[in-house]
Amino acid sequence: MEARAERSIKDTIYHAVLEGILNCEYKPGQVINEKELIARFGCSKSPVREALVSLCNDNVLRNIPRYGYEIIRLTREDVDEMMQFRYLLEGGLLKANLDKISAPQLKKLEDLNAQCTVATDVWSHWACNEGFHLQLIAFCRNDFAYHELQRILARLKRAYAQFYWSKWDTDFTPHDTRNHNEIISSIQRKDCQALLAALKDDLEDFGDLGCEITDVFQA
């Protein structure tokens, strides 16, 4: 029972630190240490250390011996590499499964896309966009690919927070869902080349960062 309680505290600390990063409480390059988290959560060192080690394993933090844990800053190059991987993952699966996507499945995409257009804040917008792309992969019936996309989207969510910090309190509206209609239309027409082009444009719009993706797919 005690071990289960410690795991629960560890999970609480893990998600609290992650949420702190997403909500700007912690910023890239900032160092946090065990002592402050022990005081904050009123717990022993063990679950705190376990949570911090897990965050290191997930490339959220970097351990600096005898100093603390630094929040890893994601660079433009990191984002470019992740988006290129997403293009290979999503584009390859969609190309292989395009003829299997049905009208009812397309209706789900249309509904998710409609939610993207009415999202009222950055994280609602993110959740809708994330749901759209996860649904695309779900149509391909590949559980490994689905969970891999979930993993990379979790890392990209931190990049989203990092790059939007300076715009948090403005009327800034992301444009990274403007190609969804063309993705849906291309699937309806079973036009693979148009679908891959729309997906490429969609991913390059991420965060208005202007990342460039090489088109590796052939007709």
C-alpha positions as CSV (number, residue, x, y, z in Angstrom):
1,M,0.0,0.0,0.0
2,E,2.8,2.4,0.9
3,A,4.6,1.7,-2.5
4,R,1.3,2.5,-4.3
5,A,0.9,5.7,-2.4
6,E,4.5,6.8,-3.3
7,R,3.8,6.0,-7.0
8,S,0.7,8.2,-6.8
9,I,2.7,11.0,-5.3
10,K,5.4,10.5,-8.0
11,D,2.8,10.7,-10.7
12,T,1.3,13.9,-9.2
13,I,4.7,15.5,-9.0
14,Y,5.5,14.5,-12.6
15,H,2.3,16.0,-14.0
16,A,2.6,19.1,-11.8
17,V,6.1,19.9,-13.2
18,L,5.0,19.2,-16.7
19,E,1.9,21.4,-16.3
20,G,4.1,24.1,-14.8
21,I,6.2,24.1,-18.0
22,L,3.2,24.3,-20.2
23,N,1.6,27.1,-18.1
24,C,4.8,29.1,-18.0
25,E,5.5,28.6,-14.3
26,Y,8.8,27.0,-15.3
27,K,10.8,28.2,-18.3
28,P,13.5,26.7,-20.5
29,G,16.9,26.8,-18.9
30,Q,15.4,27.2,-15.4
31,V,16.7,24.8,-12.7
32,I,14.5,23.2,-10.2
33,N,15.7,21.0,-7.3
34,E,14.4,18.2,-5.1
35,K,14.3,20.4,-2.0
36,E,11.8,22.9,-3.4
37,L,9.5,20.1,-4.6
38,I,9.7,18.2,-1.3
39,A,8.6,21.4,0.4
40,R,5.9,22.1,-2.2
41,F,4.3,18.6,-2.0
42,G,5.1,17.9,1.7
43,C,6.5,14.4,0.8
44,S,9.7,12.4,1.1
45,K,12.6,12.6,-1.3
46,S,11.9,9.2,-2.9
47,P,8.7,10.1,-5.0
48,V,10.3,13.5,-5.9
49,R,13.4,11.9,-7.2
50,E,11.5,9.3,-9.1
51,A,9.3,11.9,-10.8
52,L,12.4,14.0,-11.8
53,V,14.2,10.9,-13.1
54,S,11.1,10.1,-15.2
55,L,11.0,13.6,-16.6
56,C,14.7,13.2,-17.5
57,N,14.0,9.9,-19.2
58,D,11.2,11.7,-21.2
59,N,13.7,14.4,-22.3
60,V,11.8,17.1,-20.3
61,L,14.6,17.8,-17.8
62,R,18.4,17.4,-17.8
63,N,20.1,16.3,-14.5
64,I,23.0,18.6,-13.4
65,P,24.7,16.7,-10.6
66,R,24.9,18.6,-7.3
67,Y,22.9,21.4,-8.8
68,G,19.4,20.4,-9.9
69,Y,17.3,19.6,-12.9
70,E,17.4,22.0,-15.9
71,I,14.3,22.4,-18.1
72,I,15.4,21.5,-21.6
73,R,14.9,24.2,-24.2
74,L,13.5,22.9,-27.5
75,T,15.1,24.6,-30.5
76,R,13.8,25.3,-34.0
77,E,16.0,22.5,-35.2
78,D,14.3,20.1,-32.7
79,V,10.9,21.1,-34.0
80,D,12.0,20.7,-37.7
81,E,13.2,17.2,-37.0
82,M,10.0,16.2,-35.2
83,M,7.8,17.6,-37.9
84,Q,9.8,15.8,-40.6
85,F,9.3,12.6,-38.6
86,R,5.6,13.3,-38.4
87,Y,5.4,13.8,-42.1
88,L,7.0,10.4,-42.7
89,L,4.8,8.7,-40.1
90,E,1.5,10.3,-41.0
91,G,2.1,10.6,-44.7
92,G,3.3,7.0,-45.1
93,L,0.4,5.5,-43.3
94,L,-2.2,7.7,-45.0
95,K,-0.7,6.9,-48.4
96,A,-1.0,3.1,-47.6
97,N,-4.5,3.4,-46.3
98,L,-6.2,6.1,-48.3
99,D,-8.6,3.8,-50.1
100,K,-9.8,2.4,-46.8
101,I,-11.0,5.7,-45.2
102,S,-14.8,5.8,-45.3
103,A,-17.4,8.5,-45.4
104,P,-18.4,8.2,-41.7
105,Q,-14.7,8.5,-40.8
106,L,-14.4,11.7,-42.9
107,K,-17.4,13.0,-41.0
108,K,-15.4,12.6,-37.8
109,L,-12.6,14.6,-39.3
110,E,-15.0,17.4,-40.4
111,D,-16.4,17.6,-36.9
112,L,-12.9,17.8,-35.3
113,N,-11.9,20.5,-37.8
114,A,-15.0,22.5,-37.0
115,Q,-14.0,22.5,-33.3
116,C,-10.5,23.9,-34.4
117,T,-12.2,26.9,-35.9
118,V,-14.1,27.9,-32.8
119,A,-11.4,27.2,-30.1
120,T,-11.1,30.2,-27.9
121,D,-7.6,29.8,-26.4
122,V,-4.2,28.3,-27.4
123,W,-4.7,25.0,-25.5
124,S,-8.2,24.4,-26.8
125,H,-6.8,25.0,-30.3
126,W,-3.9,22.6,-29.6
127,A,-6.3,19.9,-28.3
128,C,-8.5,20.1,-31.4
129,N,-5.5,20.0,-33.8
130,E,-4.0,17.1,-31.9
131,G,-7.3,15.3,-32.0
132,F,-7.5,15.8,-35.8
133,H,-4.1,14.2,-36.5
134,L,-4.6,11.4,-34.0
135,Q,-7.9,10.6,-35.7
136,L,-6.2,10.4,-39.1
137,I,-3.7,7.9,-37.7
138,A,-6.5,5.9,-35.9
139,F,-8.1,5.3,-39.4
140,C,-4.9,3.4,-40.3
141,R,-5.4,0.9,-37.5
142,N,-1.7,0.9,-36.4
143,D,-1.6,1.0,-32.6
144,F,2.2,1.4,-32.5
145,A,2.1,4.4,-34.9
146,Y,-0.8,5.9,-32.9
147,H,1.1,5.8,-29.6
148,E,4.3,7.1,-31.3
149,L,2.4,10.1,-32.6
150,Q,1.0,10.7,-29.1
151,R,4.5,10.7,-27.7
152,I,5.9,13.1,-30.2
153,L,2.8,15.4,-29.9
154,A,3.4,15.5,-26.1
155,R,7.0,16.8,-26.8
156,L,5.7,19.3,-29.4
157,K,3.2,20.6,-26.9
158,R,6.1,21.8,-24.8
159,A,7.6,23.5,-27.9
160,Y,4.2,25.1,-28.5
161,A,4.2,26.5,-25.0
162,Q,7.8,27.7,-25.3
163,F,7.3,29.5,-28.7
164,Y,4.0,31.1,-27.7
165,W,5.1,32.5,-24.3
166,S,5.6,36.0,-25.6
167,K,2.2,36.0,-27.3
168,W,0.1,34.5,-24.5
169,D,-1.9,37.7,-23.6
170,T,-2.5,38.9,-27.1
171,D,-5.1,38.3,-29.8
172,F,-2.7,36.1,-31.6
173,T,-4.4,33.3,-33.6
174,P,-2.3,30.2,-34.8
175,H,-2.7,29.3,-38.4
176,D,-1.7,25.7,-38.2
177,T,-5.1,24.2,-39.0
178,R,-5.8,26.1,-42.2
179,N,-4.9,23.1,-44.4
180,H,-7.4,20.7,-42.7
181,N,-10.1,21.4,-45.3
182,E,-7.8,20.4,-48.1
183,I,-6.7,17.3,-46.3
184,I,-10.3,16.2,-45.9
185,S,-11.1,17.1,-49.5
186,S,-8.1,15.2,-50.8
187,I,-9.2,12.1,-48.9
188,Q,-12.7,12.4,-50.3
189,R,-11.2,12.5,-53.8
190,K,-8.8,9.7,-53.0
191,D,-6.1,12.1,-54.4
192,C,-2.9,10.9,-52.7
193,Q,-0.5,13.5,-54.1
194,A,-2.9,16.4,-53.1
195,L,-3.2,14.8,-49.6
196,L,0.5,14.6,-49.1
197,A,1.0,18.2,-50.3
198,A,-1.8,19.4,-47.9
199,L,-0.3,17.4,-45.0
200,K,3.2,18.9,-45.7
201,D,1.8,22.4,-45.8
202,D,-0.2,21.7,-42.6
203,L,2.9,20.5,-40.7
204,E,5.0,23.4,-42.0
205,D,2.5,25.8,-40.5
206,F,3.2,24.5,-37.0
207,G,3.4,27.4,-34.6
208,D,4.1,29.8,-37.5
209,L,7.7,28.7,-37.2
210,G,8.1,28.1,-40.9
211,C,9.7,24.7,-40.6
212,E,10.5,23.1,-44.0
213,I,9.8,19.5,-44.8
214,T,11.3,17.6,-47.7
215,D,8.7,15.7,-49.7
216,V,10.1,12.1,-49.7
217,F,7.0,10.5,-51.2
218,Q,6.8,9.6,-54.9
219,A,3.6,9.2,-57.0
